[in-house]
Amino acid sequence: MEEERRLRGLWGEARELSLGTSGQVDCLDAPPSPLRFLRDYVSANKPCLVSRAATRGWPAISLWSDDAYLRRVLHGCAVSVHLTPHGRADSLVPRPSACGRPRGLCFASAAVRSMDFSDALALIAATGSPSSPTVAYAQQQNDCFRAEYSALAGDVVPDVPWATEALGCLPEAVNLWIGNGRSETSFHKDHYENLYAVITGEKHFLLLPPTDVHRLYIRHYPAARYVLDDGKDATGELHLELEEPERQVPWCSVDPYPETPESMAEQREAFPLYFDGPKPFECIVKAGEILYLPSMWFHHVRQTPDRNGRTIAVNYWYDMQFDIKYAYFNFLQSIDCTPPAGKPSAEVCNRDASDHSDDAEPEIYETSLVSHSG
């Protein structure tokens, strides 16, 4: 179809003229000057990875791998922990079978429990085991670092100086993420300029620029939430409930890592623009490094834990400029590129991970998806 041909031309041109065709993110040996960061990356809406020099002098890099230190500093602090059966909060899973509606998919959010930090840390470690029926992830967002973990504030910088000067503002939110090797974040985008610093472990990012929005088959799904029965501890089994009244959430349909060959074949047939398009950009962010993730870029995140079985990261969300680039993006996503009739539906998405029951933005068509970053 003509629209698809033009979109494919756009994807190629964006890479040839600006983003590069290697599929790799620019790696910087030292933090850029504010001018270079603004000119070469923010204005160009282009990601970059800054070496460990970016976090030189942060006490967190040496201190946060010590459980005893974290427990001592955060003693008595209540933190929010998100619980799912599989480590994928804010993702697509089959609708509850007893709901009396067509099976299909729904957008599932995690159950959230507030608990003492020491209990949360132990739970995150324990649920990293594949035999655990739940996976715990500290991923509250909403400025949770300053709200729930403020006792650790002296271990990291309050803002990223070269980014603050370039962007002309302080971060709107600073978030802390503590997860295990089972924690994963499905494809989504944020309406923030994101400076993402890994403290322990590694984060594995798949990235697609805003030009590639059609490749992710954003569709509306009914909202649901995991629920932990009253009186049960946080390691108990969860069940999924659809929200009432029904609420529709726009979400990316593609699962880039199907678990079986059969699921991969279904994904490829259902979502050819993703699997037959240019290779996504890939980036591994190691402890001490900072990834600049531009606003509106789609990202999928997995992680490799440290020797303690967890990955810890801090990210700084700076307001994006709602300028002409945002207007261009809204126009681009308004273009209809519906595949021909007969293609399988998005219901194949996450099927293999969800059969044993399957990291975040205001609405996509007006503003964004549900805010989440990994």
N, C-alpha and C positions, 0 to 999 in steps of 0.2 A: 504494500500500500504506500501511496505517496507520502503520507505523514510519517510513516516509519522510516522511509528512506531519508527524509530530511532530518529526522531526529538522529539517526545514525551518523549523518554528516556532522551534526552539531557535536556529538560526543567525540568524534575524531578531531574536529577542528579545535575544540577546547584543550585537548591534550597536546596537539601539535603546536599551538600558539602560546600556551601558558603553562599547563600542568605537567607536561612531559609525558613521554610514551613508555617509560620503563616500568611503570606501576609502583615505583618506589617514591617515598617522601624525602624531600631535601633534609639532609643531616648537617647540623651546624656544630662546629667544635666549641663554640663559646656563645653566650647569649648575644643576640644581635643588638645593635644600637636601636634606640626607639625609632629613628628615622628609617633605618633599613627594614625593621620589622613592619612599620606602617606601609612603606613603599612596596617592598617585595612580597609581603605575605598578606597583611590585612587588606590592603587595597586590591590586591590580586585575588583575594579569597582563595588562598593556597596554603596548605598545611606545611609545617616544618617540625623537625624533631631536634631538640637542643640537648647536647651531651650533659654528662654529670656536672660539668662546670656550672650549670644553671642552678644547682642546689648546693653548691659548695658553701659550707658554713651553716647549713640547716641541721640542728641537733637531731631532728627526727630520723635522718638517714642512718645514724648509728644507734639511736635509742629505741626506735619503735619495733625493732626485731626482738626486744627483750620483754617477754610477757610480764615479768615481775615489775618492771618499770611502768608499763601501761596500767597494770592493776593498781599500783600504788598511787599514781597520779590521778586516776579516774575512780578511785575508791568512793563508793557511795553515789556515783553518777548513774542516772537512769538513761538508757539509750534505746532507740527504736531499732528493732530487728525485723526484717521481712522474711516470710516463710513461704516456700513453694515446694511441690513434690519433686522438683527436678532442677532447680537453680535458675529458672527463667521467669523472673517477674516481668510483668508487662509484655506478654507475648501471646501468640495465637495457639489455642488448644481446642479440641472438640468440645462442643456444648455438652452440658450435663445430660446424660441419656434419659433421665427421668423427667425432663422438663416438658415433655409432650409436644415438642416442636421438631422440625427437621434437624438432623444431626448437625451438619455444618460446623463452623468454627465460631469461637467467641474470643474476645480480648480479655485475658485473665490478669488481674492484679494480685499481688501477694497479700497474705494475711500479715498483719503488723502487730507485734507485741513489744511493749516497753518492759525492760528488765535491767537489772544491775549490770554494769559493764563487764564485771568478771564472769557473770553467768553467760553474757552474750559472747564473750571471747571463747569460752569453753564450748558453747553450742556451735559456733561457726566451725571450730576445729572438728568436733564430733560428727557433724553432718557432712563433712567432706568425704566420708566413707560411702561408697556406692550402695552399701546395704541400708543406709539410713533412709527412712520414708519421707524425710523432709530435708530441705537445704536452707540454711540460715545465711542471710546476707545483710550486713549493715549498710544500707543504701538509702537513707531517709531523704536526702537532698534538702531542698527548702532552707538552705543556709545552715545545715545541721552541724557543721563543724563549729561555728560560732555559738550555736544554740545548745548543743548537747556535749560537745567535746572541748569547751573553752579552756579547760584546765591544761590542754596541750598547746594552747595558742603560742607559747613562747618557743615551741620547737620548729615552727615553720614561719615563713614571712607572712604578714597580713595581706600582702598583695604582691604581684610580680612587677618590680619597679619599671623595667623596660616596656612591659605591656601597658602598665598604668599610664606612663608618659605618652606612649604612642596613641592610646585610645582616648586619653583625656578624661578618664574617670576611674574611680575605684571599683573593685568588683561588687556586683550586686549580691552575690552569694558565694560562699566558700563551703564546699561539701567534703565529707570524709566517706571513704568506701573501704569496708573490710569484708572480704569474701574468701571462699576456698576455691579449689580447682573445679568445682561443679557449677560455680556461679557464671552466668552468661547473660549478655544483653542483646536482644534482637535488634535488627536494623531500625533506626529511627533518626531523627535530626533534632537539633536544639536551636532556638533563636537567641543564642549567646555566642560571643567569642570565648572559646574555651581553652584555658591553659591547664593541662592535665599532667600532674606530677605523680609519678609512681615512687613510693617510699620503700616498699619491700615486694618481692616477687616480680612478675612481669604481666603486662597487659598486651593482648594481641588484637589489633584493630584492623578491620576491613573498612575501607573508606570509598565512598562514591560522591562526586561533586553534585551540586544542585542541578546541573544540566542533565543529569541522568535520572531524574525523578520518575520517568515513566518505566524505568527498568525494574522498579520495586513494587509495581502493581498495588498501589495504595488503594485500599477498599474499606468500606465501613463494616464493622463487626459489632455485635451486641456486647456490652460490657458485663463482666462477671468478676467475682472475687473469691479467693480461697478463704475458707473459714475453718478455724480450729475449734472443736467443740469445747464448750465451757467446762472447766474443771480438769481439762487435759493439759499436760505439759507441752512445751513447744516442740518436742520430738514426736508427738502423736501424728496420726494420719490426718490429712486435710481433705475437705470436700469442697466442691466448686458450686457456687450459687450465682445465677444470673441476677443482675440488678433489676429491681422493680421500683418505679416504672422503667421500661427499657430505655437504655441510653446507647447510642451508636458512637463508636470510636473509629476514626480513620487510622489505619495501621498498615505497615509494609507487609506484604504477603509472602515474600521470598525467605526461605530458609537456606542459607548458603552452605550449610554443612549437614545434609541428610545422612542418617546413620546407616542406611542400607542401600545396595545397588538399585533395588526396586523403587525406593523413595527418591533416589537421585533421578531415575528415569522419569518418574512422575513430575518432579520439580522442573526438569528440563523441558518437558512437553508443555507444562502449564505456564512457564515463565521464560519463554525463549529470549526476550529482550535482555534479561539479566545474564543467562548462561551463555548466550551467543554474542554478547556485546563485549566491549573492551574489558580487560581484566581489572578488577577493583584494585585500588591502591592498598598496599599492605604495609603495616608498621608494627614492630615489636617495641614497646616502651619498657625499658629495663629500670631497675631501681636507681633513682637519682636523676633520671631523664625527665624532660618536660616536652609533651606534645602540644603544639598549637593546632587546635581543631577549629577551623573557621566556622562561622555561623552558617547554618543551612546545609552543611555537609552531612550526608547519611553515614552512620557508623554502626558496625556490629562489633561486639567486644567479648573476647574470652580471656582467660587468665591462667597463668602458671604460678602456683603458690611457692613461697619460700620454704626453708627447712622446717618451719613451724606449721606448715600446712595452710598458709593464708597469704593473701595479697592485700596490701594497704596502699591507698592512693588519696591524694587531695586534689580537688580541682577548683579553679577560680572561674566563675562565670561573670563576664563583663557584658553589659548591654550591647547588642548589635545596633548598627545604624539602619533604620528603616528608610532606605534611600532608593535610588532608581534601580539598584540591583534587586532589591526586594520586589519592586514593581515588575521587573523583567521575569523574576521567578514565578510570581503569581500568574503572569500571562502564559508562561511556558507550561505550567501544570494544568492550565485550563484547556490546553489542546487535547482533543480526544484521540487516543491511539488505541482504541479497543481492538483486541485480536479478533480474527474471524470466528463466526459461530462454530461450535463444535470443539473448541479447545477446552481442556479440563479446567474446572474452576479452581479458585484459590484454596479449596478445601483440602487439597493435598498438603498444604503447608503445615510443617511440624507434626505430621501424622505419626511418624515413627517415634518421636520423642514423647508424644502425648498419649500413646496407647497405654503407657503405665502411669497414666493420669496426666504434660509440660508443665539487659540490664539493660533517663527517661525523661507533654508540651501542649499548650492550647491547641485548637483544632487546626489540622493540616491545611485545609483550603482557605481559612481566614488568617491563621497565625502559624500553628505548628502541629506536631504530634504531642504526646504527653511527656513532659520534661524528664529526661533520663540521660545519663552519659556513661555509665559503665562501672 
